[in-house]
Amino acid sequence: MTPHATAQLAFDGSRIDGSLFTSVTDFARDTHWLNAPIALTTNLGLGVFAVLMVIGWWRARRGDDSAMAVALAAPVAVVAAFAVTEVVKKLVAEPRPCRALPHDFYVNSCPAPTDYAFPSGHTTTAAATAAALFLLDRRLAAIAAVCTVLEGFTRVYVGDHYPHDVLGAILIATPVALVASVVLRALIRPLVARLRTGGTLQPLLTAHPAAAR
């Protein structure tokens, strides 16, 4: 066995919660009528988080400079969280469930061996969006949080991730997105304040040009 194969074996996710994963995929096997809708939702559902960020930006146009700075920082915070989890994914190198549990039922096909499982990239995007929106609009953040749970479930349902891949993504992405949002808010707030006073970008940053500082 090669050193790389040994490392993969050491991070075999099926040893952590393989039985729970199998319970979910057994449910997927018994609900064939849900397979196609959930397989579609698990990818297209990410669009919901983009829409929530757009709504947050639109509402921030009626808020103060800090709110607009957070709205503009949100997408960057999500990218930062995704970048961090991608580094973690390469370091952990956990094989996908389809390789450790080949006899389970899978909605999605098995990806390449180098496409690792921990943490879940889709759930990272979802959780990071919820965290970034928490600093802007608690209601939007609550909607994003519920959607994050649903997104995480779909990742296990289609067989792409173990439950701990989803939980790990949430635990990593949330603080990274929060810290990134706070730092970016402080950095770009002065620029937002200046751009709100006039210029071609003013309508994108405030709904009340006359009242802009």
N, C-alpha and C positions, 0 to 999 in steps of 0.2 A: 504493500500500500504506500503511495506517495505521501510526502508531508502535507501536500495540499488536501488530499483525500482525508487524511487523518484530522486536519483542522475542520473540514466539513462535518465529519462524523462527531466531533466534539460539540458542534453547535446544531446537532440534529433536533429541530424544533418539535418533532413528534414525541420526544421524551418529556416535554414540558406540558403540553395540553393536547396531545394527539387524540385522546379519547373524546375530548370536547369537540375538536375539529371534525372527527368522524361522525359525531352525533348530528352536527349541522349538515354535513354533506349527505348523510343518510336522509335527512329531511329534504334536501334538494332532490335526491333520487326519487323520493316519494311524491314530490310536487312538480312533476314535469311541466305542468301548465304554467308554473312560475319561472321556469328556467330562462326562457327567452326574455321576458320582461325585466328580470333582475340582471341578466347579462347586459342588457341595453342600459339599464339604469346605473349600473356600477361605473360606467364610463361617462355617459351623458349627464349623470347626476352632478358631476363636477361643475357643469355649467351653472348650476344653482348658486354655487359659491361666488362665481364671477358676477352673477346678477346681484347678489346681496352686497358685494363690494361697490357695484355701480350705484345701487340704491343708497348706500351709505355716503358715497361721494355727492350724490344729488341732494341729499338732506343736509350735508355739511355746508353746502352753498348758503344755507340760511343760518349757519352757526358762526362761531368765532374763528379766529385764525388757527387756534389749536385744533379745533375739530377738523378743519380742512386739511391741516398738516397730517393728522392721523389718517384721514381718508386717503390721501395720496401715498402715505407710507404703507398702507395695508398690503397692496400687491407685492411691494418689495419685501415686506416682512414674511410673506408667504414663500417667496422665492428663497429667502435666507433660510427659513426652516426646512424647505425641501433640500437645499444644498447640504445642510448639516446631516439630515437623515440619509442622504445618498452616501456621504462619507462613512457614516455608521454602517450602512448596508454593506459597503465594500470591506470594512474591517471585520465585521461579524461573519460575513459569507455564509449565511444560513441557507441551505438548499430549499427550494420550494417544496411544499407538502407533496406534490405529485411524485417527487423522487424518493421521499422517505416512506410514503404510504401509497404505493402505486396501485393498490387494489381498491382504494376508495373511489367513490363516484365524483367525477369532476365535470362541471358545466363548461369551463374554459379548457383549452388545450394547454399542455405543459410547455412553459417557456424554455428558453435556452438555459443551460446549466449555470451560466454566469449571471443570469438574471435572478438575484437573490431575494429572499423573502422578508427579512427583518431589517428595518421596520417597513410598514406599508406606505408606499408613496401616495396612493390615493387618499388614505386617511390622514396623512401628513398635511396635504393641501387643505382638507376639510377642517382639521383641528386648528391649523394655523390661521385660517380665515376667521373661525369663531373667536380665537384669541385676539386677533387684531381688531375685530369689530367690537369686542368687549370694551375697548377704550373709546369707542365712538358712539355706539348705539346699543344699549343692553337688549332691546327687543330684537334687533337684527342678530345680535350675538346668540340669543336664546334659540332663534330659528336655526342658525348655523350649527349650534350645538346638537340640536335634535337631528338635523340632517347628517351630522358627523357620525352619530350613533348608527343611523341607517346605512350610511356609506360603509362603515366598518363591518356591519353585518353582511352586506352584499359581497364584500371582499372574501369573507369566509365562506359564504354560501356558494360562490362560483368556484371555490377551491384554490384561490390564488394565495391565500394567507391563513396562518394559524391565528387564533384569537389573541395570542400574546404579541403578534406582529402589529395588530391593530392597536392594542393597548400601549405598546411601546411607542408607536407613532404619535399617539396623543400625548404621552408623557414627555416626549422629546420636543415635539413641535410647539406645544403650548407655551412653555417658558421662552423658547427661542423667539417666537413671533412676538410675544409681549415685550421682551427686552429690545428687539429690533424696532418695534413700533415706538417705544418710549424714546430711544436714542434718535431715531429719524425725525420724530416730532420736534425734538429740541433743535435739531440741525436745520430743518427746512421751514420752521415757523416764521423766522424773520423774512425769508424769501417770499413766503405766502403773503405776509402782511404787505410787502412792497408791491407785489403783483396785483393785489386786490385794489390798489388805489388807482389803477389805470392800465391801459395797454390792451393788446389783443386777447390776452388770456383772462382778463378780468371777468367776462361772463361765465367762464368755466369755474371760477373760484368763488364767486359770490352771486347771490340772487338779489342783492340790494346794493348796486354800485354806488348809489348816492350816500349810503350809510357806511361804506367801507372805510377802514382807517387808512 
